Amino acid sequence: MGERRRVKQTRSLEERLAEEAAKLKALADQLPAGAEREGLLKRARIVETGAHLSDWIRSPGLRPPE
């Protein structure tokens, strides 16, 4: 088996997800109304939700249950 490829990220996960969501929205804006456009917008919302969840998980106010 080959070695696992490691990549040092220069931007946070939240930044990368926000950029991906913006790209998906820009692509959707170029399409006419329809299933393909709605699919891109749905993917953008999912990516944005992932960014918010990641941000929430990393928040300093989050504590484990006692």
Legacy VTK file of the C-alpha trace (Angstrom):
# vtk DataFile Version 3.0
C-alpha trace
ASCII
DATASET POLYDATA
POINTS 66 float
0.000 0.000 0.000
1.175 3.528 -0.747
1.778 6.192 1.793
-0.950 8.593 2.699
-0.547 11.930 0.983
-0.518 14.799 3.465
-1.350 18.336 2.477
-0.752 21.345 4.719
-3.782 23.593 4.410
-3.078 27.318 4.314
-6.716 28.312 4.808
-9.226 27.175 7.405
-11.900 24.629 6.609
-14.534 27.334 7.037
-12.784 29.560 4.471
-12.513 26.736 1.951
-16.178 25.791 2.424
-17.310 29.407 2.049
-15.329 29.674 -1.192
-16.882 26.449 -2.506
-20.396 27.693 -1.648
-19.714 30.972 -3.479
-18.506 29.064 -6.561
-21.620 26.880 -6.558
-23.893 29.926 -6.259
-22.064 31.678 -9.104
-22.516 28.619 -11.321
-26.196 28.433 -10.388
-26.681 32.106 -11.252
-25.548 31.370 -14.811
-28.198 28.692 -15.322
-31.874 29.124 -16.129
-34.429 28.042 -13.546
-34.632 24.280 -13.353
-33.426 21.126 -11.686
-29.720 21.661 -12.381
-29.775 25.167 -10.909
-31.725 24.010 -7.869
-29.258 21.160 -7.359
-26.311 23.580 -7.295
-28.107 25.878 -4.855
-28.922 22.902 -2.622
-25.252 21.833 -2.631
-24.247 25.419 -1.759
-26.622 25.392 1.242
-25.208 22.051 2.416
-21.643 23.359 2.166
-22.614 26.523 4.084
-24.225 24.401 6.793
-21.005 22.394 7.087
-19.019 25.610 7.509
-21.359 26.833 10.247
-21.213 23.490 12.050
-17.428 23.440 11.903
-17.301 26.991 13.255
-19.734 26.085 16.039
-17.754 22.985 17.013
-14.561 25.032 17.276
-16.200 27.785 19.355
-14.562 28.310 22.762
-17.954 28.409 24.486
-18.694 24.800 23.598
-18.141 22.517 26.580
-18.542 18.766 26.999
-21.549 17.604 29.060
-20.932 17.149 32.784
LINES 1 67
66 0 1 2 3 4 5 6 7 8 9 10 11 12 13 14 15 16 17 18 19 20 21 22 23 24 25 26 27 28 29 30 31 32 33 34 35 36 37 38 39 40 41 42 43 44 45 46 47 48 49 50 51 52 53 54 55 56 57 58 59 60 61 62 63 64 65
